[in-house]
């Protein structure tokens, strides 16, 4: 069920539990600001999620409340993961869903990195 990006942070969400080590993940990267791991239901040959370590519901929440160092660290982590996975060339898709219309399903900011194949339509036509 899509979530409200303005809702309070839910410390019981699946990504909070992964950050606490309660649920295992296939980690690809971790630093002081972010954790990156393989998606459990990949939509492309490479499908990795990058999440900030702070309690942020969405991109909106993160951009409004995170400290400058957290924002810089998270953005750099996303770039580092893409480079380390060899996605920069020939290219990749990066996606962050926000709220109901964006079909955000987990109330913790996360960026999807998709690679390993050609992507076409920016947004599928309904």
Steps between C-alpha positions, in 0.01 A plus 500: 500500500650838403587723793455865590841674467398743778423224751722465805790259465404139581795339680351157427526526120700233318794729418531618862509133599769429239706792634472357853612156376164337581448400136792385283585659167743436217716804570701664222614815680487668839645817648404747776211640295356218289445130451461343155369150436348284228121523459322176596277524190730640230345678203824506296822296483644747754251638753648649814337713770693778672355625829615773736578393855288780642123472565356669191164402349558633149713723279280791611560423869874448444551819300312705763649350818839340437821679587719611210758230580230230486374623165849521351595162645189329368529648151867403488413148616250461214769609252761272656268200479424570133871527421595190701232297323629614160173671411627840389588374154284407308253659744236429759169619638459653845156523660359626830125453547319753720148459636189344354530628142868402498402156634734513799450176694753526785491809724880544498674696226659267249653542158479219247795452265412295192756384246619224277254558218358771274217710644251676275189691605557746782152431637288209373182614327173386658 
